[in-house]
Amino acid sequence: MSTSKVAPHILYFRFAKPKTFRFLGMSSEL
């Protein structure tokens, strides 16, 4: 696997994770 292929995934998960946890947190509160 080349770094150019892995980097976008790392950036995606770093930005997507907080939103996902926030969404799950809001769902659990409901």
C-alpha positions as CSV (number, residue, x, y, z in Angstrom):
1,M,0.0,0.0,0.0
2,S,1.4,3.4,-0.9
3,T,1.3,6.4,1.4
4,S,-0.7,8.4,-1.1
5,K,-3.5,5.9,-0.8
6,V,-3.4,5.6,3.0
7,A,-3.1,9.3,3.8
8,P,-6.6,10.3,2.5
9,H,-8.2,7.5,4.6
10,I,-6.4,8.7,7.7
11,L,-7.5,12.3,7.1
12,Y,-11.1,11.1,6.4
13,F,-11.3,9.1,9.6
14,R,-9.7,11.9,11.7
15,F,-12.4,14.3,10.5
16,A,-15.3,11.7,10.3
17,K,-14.7,10.1,13.7
18,P,-15.7,13.2,15.9
19,K,-18.9,13.7,13.8
20,T,-19.7,10.0,14.1
21,F,-19.2,9.9,17.9
22,R,-21.2,13.1,18.2
23,F,-24.0,11.6,16.2
24,L,-24.0,8.4,18.3
25,G,-23.9,10.4,21.5
26,M,-27.0,12.4,20.4
27,S,-28.8,9.2,19.4
28,S,-28.1,7.6,22.7
29,E,-29.5,10.7,24.5
30,L,-32.7,10.3,22.6
